[in-house]
Amino acid sequence: MSPALLARVTCPNCQSQFQTRVEQVVDVRADPNAKMRVLNGLVNVAACPQCGMQGPLNLPFLYHDPGKELALIYMPMEAARDNLERQRLIGNMTGTVINSLPPEERKGYLLQPQEFLTLENMMHKILNADGVTSEMIAEQKARAELLQRMLDAASEEILEAIIKANDDVIDGNFFQMLNMNLEATQSANRSDIMQRLLLLSNKLLESSSQGRAIRAQGGTLEALRADPTRENLVELLAQAPDEQTRIMLVTIGRPMMDYLFFQALTARIDSAGDKGEVKRLTALRIEVLEIRDQLDEQARALYIERATLLRDLMLSDDPETLARQRFRELDRDFFDVLAANLEEARSAGDRESAESLQRIWSFLMRLVEESLPPEVRLFNRLIAAEDDAEIERLLQENRNLVTERLAQFMQEAEANMRETGALETAERVVHVREKVKQMKGGTIAI
């Protein structure tokens, strides 16, 4: 497959120049996450390391799915000066794919790739090949348009009228889309849009039927967190109004679901005087067992996936490129697997494996750091600083990031640390906040 290429980009926001990786070929077989990255518009997206602004580079690329015999070219109008240059670019990309395949897989569809001027049309083609109909795509588009209408509402009265008129379509899928937009604006450092989305989310939780159901689930979850005992979990499951709430309770309460838990549930069944209640609680026990088994199977499958990714990183000639391609899989579960393997290698005295795993840990930490907003990166460096001189140097070098937003983030971080018992680190944050206040002459509220 094509090697990773670097492009020099000038940030349209702060005008700083930086290099970023770009892709010319996106192959589903070589990169299992390729399809989702294309569908989420995450191919050839650059984030400025200075100000955090993120956006698409709008560069051409070839999407290849050998299993479905799809060769699709995204070729925006501005990508080439004339038709001759367009054909040259297409020829280079298709040639790269063909040359990477064994002779028996070099089929005719690769010689006639379908060309798209817009990413939206390419996405539709990919989804259609997966059996996603035009009606399903239209429904998602309608949700997006409804979300925009809500954000553009001129007054709270108009917003309430829109919510009331569309209560039947404000479902779980709508909230999922809303949450995805929140995550995207947070990653792109767009606090203005994020604030509008948060206000809308709170209004929907208050005014829509689905929102009220979500709030009820949240109240049930808080009740379990306030009293995390087997007896309380049995009580909450018995009172749960719907399947979704029961799934949530089993997911959160899975560590408590041992022999004693089921003994308590059985005792409740035995003590129920009404036959109808006995029947309901017996069905509940069967349902809880099924949900638990499904969760355990999913956890095992996820562990295997993350362990396989770790193995692929260790065997890869270019683990950093692979990690960037599969960045979304670098979650807490993956780092748990990595930490467990690292500890096992050290305990067994396997120095070579331990060093290899440590190198992977180090460059993954760097990748994660790159994805964070600039203020968060500065905060991490300030907390890790060895002395006051280094703190002051970092603050001077990053004066443009020393803002109310940084101060607010530090205040929230300190509160979270105290809540989780990390008192020493919390005191460190207080010390750094004082340095920030001194630097700004007391103009930042801390």
C-alpha positions as CSV (number, residue, x, y, z in Angstrom):
1,M,0.0,0.0,0.0
2,S,1.1,3.6,-0.5
3,P,3.6,5.0,2.0
4,A,2.6,7.8,4.4
5,L,3.0,11.2,2.8
6,L,3.6,14.6,4.5
7,A,1.9,17.8,3.4
8,R,2.9,21.3,4.6
9,V,-0.2,23.2,5.8
10,T,-0.8,26.8,6.7
11,C,-3.4,27.2,9.4
12,P,-6.2,29.6,8.2
13,N,-6.8,30.7,11.9
14,C,-3.3,31.5,13.3
15,Q,-1.3,31.3,10.0
16,S,1.3,29.0,11.5
17,Q,2.8,26.3,9.2
18,F,3.1,22.6,10.1
19,Q,3.4,19.2,8.5
20,T,0.7,16.6,8.6
21,R,0.3,13.1,7.3
22,V,-2.0,12.6,4.2
23,E,-3.4,9.5,2.6
24,Q,-3.8,8.8,-1.1
25,V,-5.2,5.3,-0.7
26,V,-7.6,4.2,2.0
27,D,-7.9,0.4,2.0
28,V,-10.5,-1.5,4.0
29,R,-8.5,-4.7,4.2
30,A,-5.3,-3.1,5.2
31,D,-7.0,-0.8,7.7
32,P,-10.2,-2.2,9.4
33,N,-11.2,1.4,10.4
34,A,-11.0,2.8,6.9
35,K,-14.7,2.7,6.2
36,M,-15.7,4.5,9.5
37,R,-13.0,7.1,8.9
38,V,-14.3,7.9,5.5
39,L,-18.0,7.9,6.7
40,N,-17.1,10.2,9.5
41,G,-15.0,12.6,7.3
42,L,-11.8,11.8,9.1
43,V,-9.5,11.1,6.1
44,N,-7.0,13.9,5.5
45,V,-8.1,16.0,8.3
46,A,-5.4,18.3,9.9
47,A,-5.3,19.8,13.4
48,C,-3.1,22.8,14.0
49,P,-0.6,22.1,16.8
50,Q,-0.5,25.8,17.7
51,C,-4.1,26.9,18.0
52,G,-5.9,23.5,17.8
53,M,-8.1,24.4,14.8
54,Q,-9.1,21.3,12.8
55,G,-10.5,20.9,9.3
56,P,-10.4,18.8,6.2
57,L,-7.6,19.3,3.6
58,N,-9.9,18.4,0.8
59,L,-7.3,16.2,-1.0
60,P,-8.1,13.4,-3.4
61,F,-7.9,9.8,-2.3
62,L,-8.9,6.3,-3.5
63,Y,-11.2,4.2,-1.3
64,H,-10.6,0.4,-1.9
65,D,-12.8,-2.4,-0.6
66,P,-11.6,-5.6,-2.3
67,G,-14.4,-7.7,-0.6
68,K,-17.1,-5.6,-2.3
69,E,-14.9,-4.9,-5.4
70,L,-15.2,-1.1,-4.8
71,A,-12.7,1.3,-6.1
72,L,-13.9,4.9,-5.5
73,I,-12.1,8.1,-6.1
74,Y,-12.8,11.3,-4.2
75,M,-11.6,14.0,-6.6
76,P,-12.8,17.5,-5.7
77,M,-12.9,20.1,-8.5
78,E,-10.0,22.1,-7.0
79,A,-7.7,19.0,-6.8
80,A,-6.4,19.4,-10.4
81,R,-5.9,22.2,-12.9
82,D,-7.2,20.3,-15.9
83,N,-8.5,16.9,-17.0
84,L,-5.0,15.7,-17.9
85,E,-3.8,16.3,-14.3
86,R,-7.0,14.6,-12.9
87,Q,-6.3,11.5,-15.0
88,R,-2.7,11.4,-13.9
89,L,-3.7,11.5,-10.2
90,I,-6.3,8.8,-10.7
91,G,-3.7,6.7,-12.6
92,N,-1.1,7.1,-9.8
93,M,-3.6,6.0,-7.1
94,T,-5.1,3.0,-9.0
95,G,-1.5,2.0,-10.0
96,T,-0.5,2.0,-6.3
97,V,-3.4,-0.3,-5.4
98,I,-2.9,-2.7,-8.4
99,N,0.9,-3.0,-7.7
100,S,0.2,-3.9,-4.0
101,L,-2.1,-6.9,-5.0
102,P,-1.1,-10.4,-6.1
103,P,-1.9,-11.1,-9.8
104,E,-5.0,-13.1,-9.1
105,E,-6.6,-10.1,-7.3
106,R,-5.9,-7.5,-10.0
107,K,-9.5,-7.3,-11.3
108,G,-11.2,-5.1,-13.9
109,Y,-13.1,-2.9,-11.4
110,L,-9.7,-1.4,-10.4
111,L,-9.2,-0.1,-14.0
112,Q,-12.5,1.8,-13.9
113,P,-12.8,3.4,-10.5
114,Q,-15.9,5.5,-9.9
115,E,-15.2,9.2,-9.4
116,F,-16.9,11.5,-7.0
117,L,-16.8,15.3,-6.7
118,T,-18.2,15.3,-3.2
119,L,-17.5,13.1,-0.2
120,E,-21.3,12.9,0.5
121,N,-21.9,11.0,-2.7
122,M,-19.0,8.7,-2.1
123,M,-20.4,8.0,1.4
124,H,-23.8,7.1,-0.1
125,K,-22.1,4.7,-2.5
126,I,-20.3,3.0,0.4
127,L,-23.4,2.8,2.5
128,N,-25.5,1.4,-0.4
129,A,-22.9,-1.4,-0.9
130,D,-23.6,-2.3,2.8
131,G,-27.3,-2.4,2.3
132,V,-28.0,1.0,3.7
133,T,-30.9,2.3,1.7
134,S,-31.5,5.8,0.4
135,E,-34.4,6.1,2.8
136,M,-32.1,5.4,5.8
137,I,-29.7,8.1,4.5
138,A,-32.6,10.5,4.0
139,E,-33.7,9.9,7.6
140,Q,-30.2,10.7,8.9
141,K,-30.1,13.8,6.8
142,A,-33.5,14.9,8.1
143,R,-32.2,14.5,11.7
144,A,-29.2,16.7,10.9
145,E,-31.5,19.3,9.4
146,L,-33.8,19.2,12.4
147,L,-30.8,19.6,14.7
148,Q,-29.7,22.7,12.7
149,R,-33.2,24.2,12.9
150,M,-33.1,23.8,16.7
151,L,-29.7,25.4,16.9
152,D,-31.0,28.3,14.7
153,A,-34.2,28.9,16.7
154,A,-34.6,32.6,17.3
155,S,-36.2,32.2,20.8
156,E,-36.9,29.6,23.4
157,E,-40.6,29.6,22.5
158,I,-39.8,28.7,18.9
159,L,-37.4,25.9,20.1
160,E,-40.1,24.5,22.4
161,A,-42.5,24.5,19.5
162,I,-40.0,22.7,17.2
163,I,-39.4,20.0,19.9
164,K,-43.1,19.5,20.5
165,A,-43.8,19.1,16.8
166,N,-41.0,16.6,16.3
167,D,-41.2,14.7,19.6
168,D,-41.8,11.4,17.7
169,V,-38.5,11.6,15.8
170,I,-36.4,12.8,18.7
171,D,-35.3,9.3,19.5
172,G,-32.1,7.5,20.6
173,N,-30.6,7.9,17.2
174,F,-31.2,11.7,17.4
175,F,-29.4,11.9,20.8
176,Q,-26.6,9.8,19.4
177,M,-26.1,12.2,16.6
178,L,-26.2,15.2,19.0
179,N,-23.5,13.5,21.2
180,M,-21.3,12.9,18.1
181,N,-21.6,16.6,17.2
182,L,-20.6,17.5,20.8
183,E,-17.5,15.3,20.6
184,A,-16.6,16.7,17.2
185,T,-16.8,20.3,18.4
186,Q,-14.8,19.5,21.5
187,S,-12.1,17.9,19.4
188,A,-12.1,20.9,17.0
189,N,-11.8,23.3,19.9
190,R,-15.1,25.0,19.0
191,S,-16.3,26.1,22.4
192,D,-18.9,28.5,20.9
193,I,-20.8,25.7,19.0
194,M,-20.2,23.3,21.9
195,Q,-22.0,25.6,24.3
196,R,-25.0,25.9,22.0
197,L,-25.2,22.1,21.7
198,L,-25.0,21.7,25.4
199,L,-27.8,24.2,26.0
200,L,-29.9,22.3,23.4
201,S,-29.1,19.0,24.9
202,N,-30.3,20.2,28.3
203,K,-33.5,21.5,26.8
204,L,-34.2,18.2,25.0
205,L,-33.6,16.3,28.2
206,E,-36.2,18.5,29.8
207,S,-38.8,18.8,27.1
208,S,-38.8,15.7,24.8
209,S,-40.2,12.2,25.7
210,Q,-36.9,10.5,24.9
211,G,-35.0,13.1,26.9
212,R,-37.2,12.5,30.0
213,A,-36.6,8.8,29.6
214,I,-32.8,9.4,29.5
215,R,-33.0,11.6,32.6
216,A,-34.9,8.9,34.4
217,Q,-32.2,6.4,33.5
218,G,-29.6,8.9,34.8
219,G,-31.5,9.1,38.1
220,T,-31.4,5.3,38.4
221,L,-27.7,5.3,37.7
222,E,-27.1,8.0,40.4
223,A,-29.1,5.9,42.9
224,L,-26.8,2.9,42.2
225,R,-23.7,5.1,42.5
226,A,-25.0,6.5,45.8
227,D,-25.5,3.0,47.2
228,P,-23.4,0.4,45.2
229,T,-24.6,-2.7,47.0
230,R,-26.1,-6.0,45.7
231,E,-29.3,-5.4,47.5
232,N,-29.8,-2.0,46.0
233,L,-28.9,-3.3,42.5
234,V,-31.6,-6.0,42.9
235,E,-34.1,-3.3,44.0
236,L,-33.3,-1.0,41.1
237,L,-33.6,-3.8,38.6
238,A,-36.9,-4.9,40.0
239,Q,-38.2,-1.3,39.6
240,A,-36.6,-0.6,36.2
241,P,-39.3,0.6,33.8
242,D,-37.8,-0.7,30.5
243,E,-35.2,-3.0,29.0
244,Q,-32.7,-0.2,28.2
245,T,-32.6,0.8,31.9
246,R,-32.0,-2.8,32.9
247,I,-29.2,-3.2,30.4
248,M,-27.6,0.0,31.8
249,L,-27.9,-1.3,35.4
250,V,-26.4,-4.7,34.5
251,T,-23.6,-3.0,32.6
252,I,-22.7,-0.7,35.5
253,G,-23.3,-3.3,38.2
254,R,-21.6,-6.2,36.5
255,P,-18.8,-6.5,39.1
256,M,-21.5,-7.1,41.8
257,M,-23.2,-9.9,39.9
258,D,-21.8,-12.8,41.7
259,Y,-23.3,-15.8,43.6
260,L,-24.4,-13.5,46.5
261,F,-26.3,-11.2,44.0
262,F,-28.2,-14.0,42.5
263,Q,-28.9,-15.4,45.9
264,A,-30.5,-12.1,46.9
265,L,-32.5,-12.0,43.7
266,T,-33.7,-15.6,44.3
267,A,-34.6,-14.7,47.9
268,R,-36.8,-11.8,46.6
269,I,-38.5,-14.2,44.2
270,D,-39.2,-16.7,47.0
271,S,-40.6,-14.0,49.3
272,A,-43.0,-12.6,46.7
273,G,-46.5,-13.5,47.8
274,D,-48.2,-12.7,44.5
275,K,-48.0,-15.3,41.7
276,G,-47.8,-12.5,39.1
277,E,-44.8,-10.9,40.9
278,V,-43.1,-14.3,41.2
279,K,-43.5,-14.7,37.4
280,R,-42.2,-11.2,36.7
281,L,-39.1,-11.5,38.9
282,T,-38.3,-15.0,37.5
283,A,-38.4,-13.5,34.0
284,L,-36.2,-10.7,35.3
285,R,-33.6,-13.2,36.6
286,I,-33.5,-14.9,33.2
287,E,-33.2,-11.5,31.4
288,V,-30.4,-10.4,33.7
289,L,-28.4,-13.6,33.1
290,E,-28.8,-13.2,29.3
291,I,-27.7,-9.5,29.5
292,R,-24.7,-10.5,31.7
293,D,-23.6,-13.3,29.3
294,Q,-23.9,-11.0,26.3
295,L,-21.8,-8.3,28.0
296,D,-19.2,-10.9,29.0
297,E,-19.0,-12.2,25.5
298,Q,-18.6,-8.7,24.1
299,A,-15.9,-8.0,26.7
300,R,-14.0,-11.1,25.6
301,A,-14.3,-10.2,21.9
302,L,-13.1,-6.6,22.6
303,Y,-10.1,-7.9,24.6
304,I,-9.2,-10.2,21.6
305,E,-9.5,-7.2,19.2
306,R,-7.3,-4.9,21.4
307,A,-4.8,-7.7,22.0
308,T,-4.6,-8.3,18.2
309,L,-4.0,-4.6,17.6
310,L,-1.2,-4.6,20.2
311,R,0.3,-7.6,18.4
312,D,0.0,-5.8,15.0
313,L,1.7,-2.8,16.4
314,M,4.6,-4.9,17.8
315,L,5.1,-6.7,14.4
316,S,4.6,-3.6,12.2
317,D,7.5,-2.0,10.3
318,D,5.7,1.4,10.8
319,P,3.7,1.1,14.1
320,E,3.1,4.9,14.3
321,T,1.3,5.0,11.0
322,L,-0.8,2.0,12.0
323,A,-1.6,3.6,15.3
324,R,-2.7,6.8,13.6
325,Q,-4.9,4.8,11.2
326,R,-6.6,3.0,14.1
327,F,-6.5,5.8,16.6
328,R,-10.1,5.3,17.6
329,E,-9.3,1.9,19.0
330,L,-6.7,3.3,21.3
331,D,-9.2,3.4,24.2
332,R,-9.1,2.6,27.8
333,D,-9.5,-1.1,27.1
334,F,-6.5,-1.1,24.8
335,F,-4.3,0.6,27.3
336,D,-5.4,-1.9,30.0
337,V,-4.3,-4.7,27.7
338,L,-1.0,-2.9,27.0
339,A,-0.3,-2.2,30.7
340,A,-1.1,-5.9,31.5
341,N,1.3,-7.1,28.9
342,L,4.0,-4.7,30.0
343,E,3.7,-5.8,33.6
344,E,3.8,-9.5,32.6
345,A,6.9,-9.0,30.5
346,R,8.7,-7.2,33.3
347,S,7.7,-9.8,35.9
348,A,8.9,-12.6,33.6
349,G,12.2,-10.9,33.0
350,D,11.5,-10.6,29.3
351,R,13.6,-7.5,28.7
352,E,13.2,-7.4,24.9
353,S,9.4,-7.6,25.0
354,A,9.2,-5.1,27.9
355,E,11.4,-2.6,25.9
356,S,9.2,-3.0,22.8
357,L,6.0,-2.5,24.7
358,Q,7.5,0.5,26.5
359,R,8.4,2.1,23.1
360,I,4.8,1.5,21.9
361,W,3.5,3.1,25.2
362,S,5.7,6.1,24.7
363,F,4.8,7.0,21.1
364,L,1.1,6.3,21.8
365,M,1.2,8.8,24.7
366,R,2.7,11.3,22.2
367,L,-0.2,10.6,19.7
368,V,-2.8,11.0,22.4
369,E,-1.1,14.3,23.5
370,E,-1.2,15.6,19.9
371,S,-5.0,15.0,19.8
372,L,-5.6,17.2,22.9
373,P,-6.6,20.9,22.8
374,P,-3.6,23.2,23.2
375,E,-4.7,24.3,26.7
376,V,-4.9,20.7,27.9
377,R,-1.4,20.0,26.5
378,L,0.0,23.0,28.3
379,F,-1.8,22.0,31.5
380,N,-0.1,18.5,31.4
381,R,3.3,20.0,30.8
382,L,2.8,22.5,33.7
383,I,1.8,19.7,36.1
384,A,4.8,17.6,35.0
385,A,7.3,20.5,35.3
386,E,10.2,19.8,37.7
387,D,10.4,23.2,39.3
388,D,9.0,26.8,39.3
389,A,11.6,27.9,36.8
390,E,10.2,25.5,34.2
391,I,6.6,26.4,35.0
392,E,7.4,30.1,34.5
393,R,9.3,29.3,31.2
394,L,6.3,27.3,29.9
395,L,3.9,30.1,30.8
396,Q,6.0,32.7,29.1
397,E,6.4,30.6,25.9
398,N,2.6,30.0,25.8
399,R,1.3,33.4,26.8
400,N,-1.5,33.1,24.2
401,L,-2.9,30.0,25.9
402,V,-2.9,31.5,29.4
403,T,-6.6,32.5,29.3
404,E,-9.8,32.3,31.4
405,R,-10.4,29.0,29.6
406,L,-7.2,27.5,30.9
407,A,-7.9,28.8,34.4
408,Q,-11.4,27.2,34.3
409,F,-10.0,23.9,33.1
410,M,-7.4,23.9,35.9
411,Q,-10.2,24.6,38.5
412,E,-12.3,21.7,37.2
413,A,-9.2,19.4,37.2
414,E,-8.4,20.3,40.8
415,A,-12.0,19.5,41.9
416,N,-11.9,16.2,40.1
417,M,-8.6,15.3,41.7
418,R,-9.8,16.1,45.2
419,E,-13.0,14.0,44.5
420,T,-10.9,11.0,43.4
421,G,-8.5,11.3,46.3
422,A,-5.5,12.6,44.3
423,L,-4.8,15.3,46.9
424,E,-1.1,15.7,46.2
425,T,-1.7,16.4,42.5
426,A,-4.5,18.7,43.4
427,E,-2.2,20.8,45.5
428,R,0.2,20.9,42.6
429,V,-2.6,22.3,40.4
430,V,-3.2,25.0,43.1
431,H,0.5,26.0,43.0
432,V,0.4,26.2,39.2
433,R,-2.8,28.3,39.2
434,E,-1.1,30.8,41.5
435,K,1.7,31.1,39.0
436,V,-0.8,31.7,36.3
437,K,-2.5,34.4,38.4
438,Q,0.8,36.1,39.1
439,M,1.7,36.1,35.4
440,K,-1.6,37.8,34.5
441,G,-1.3,40.3,37.3
442,G,-4.5,39.0,38.9
443,T,-6.7,39.7,35.9
444,I,-7.7,36.0,35.5
445,A,-10.3,34.8,37.9
446,I,-9.1,31.8,39.8
